């Protein structure tokens, strides 16, 4: 079985710092601000997709050029945020131990698929003590659409995406899993919203014992 993890809100915390770094970077680079209506209109919640939709009146080359500038400014903002808040991007409860257990197991393969850019997610994972290079991974630097990011991550393992279970904390995660027809395990701070979206499997944190028990239940359901 292939277990693919989201990162922000799933493996690490600090989303309030993350979103501020992103929003400020977009405004600093483009001179534009995201409106409430804009956020409601989003169909894809990945860093690249948000920037491209926010600049949809520009041609693709200019959008891409500005996206790279936003990405780099966002990284600068993240570094600055953490300098004043050393605990900004720490592992969520149980996440580090679960990753290590799965990584050492002969039963499971592990990958990471995130809607963040490679540069920014690598920095945050490094500060949390998780080496991104240890795992097959894909980011918003590989694809704009979350379901495609998950597929790319799977393609970099020895397993097919059809063998995957995705673990995430956002309604956009469960929607991507629905597109791919793969199981979803919800965790994090928005479990009620995930259940409203139809999540059958949820965990308040990623403690290893509870996670493995959920995988067993999921497997049993699949074998019926």
Steps between C-alpha positions, in 0.01 A plus 500: 500500500617852415434770760521853360503793740406863464727729703356831628244428771569127466866432577587848628323793661547874461237562236427848631863600431495317168191673362623843614836441332323398179245784496761764583733366231227516237413859590864611526587361156182575304346794684172305514303358792279193518134580568250286689323443169825380346552235769142381456552469125805274523467156350862400571674580829868461414762774512549505125130483417413784740766729355403419141131561569583824679686611186260350248489821294870460414655265246649169615862615474442807719294296748781245529766770540305666778419165662871431541550840658207441736644159592841647582350786700279253684808303602661818630184573700493148645861531614425835660186366670688210651779726627242664727303181564741203530214253548310615192541187288517204736371149438141427587441246778628158399600598147876455531470162672242378249714600203800320646298186572355488149837580342662206680211262424508237225122527466459864407651748257487869589481811283426868550270702275445865588339803345794711613807577290813285531719778642254608768390153607860377518582788736202432727562126512868558577407721795265224621778242478350311205737442210300534180774322308425177689162466332366495148322832460323743272408864555326791336828553315417179309132564421230758567221255580501303826379174347783523247750567780384183674537304176852633447598405856368147446684472169826558684445190715480134406123499558209605282282790608210252522682344797519832684330638807525877536522672839404867514321773692313702236177459308711549185689184601191283518374644171827408330471146639148478366629594155764228524266247663741428785429483876544808717587528869426840649690657788584843638290790622212480249364151562139622525527658154661184364210294632255743343685447172452124538818377671441152642837465672628773733761522775559792740875438470743258338584272793638180350274248674180682411618559144579132442164403646331735253696346213383154610137615504544658159650181359221287645240731346676474165502119511127469556 
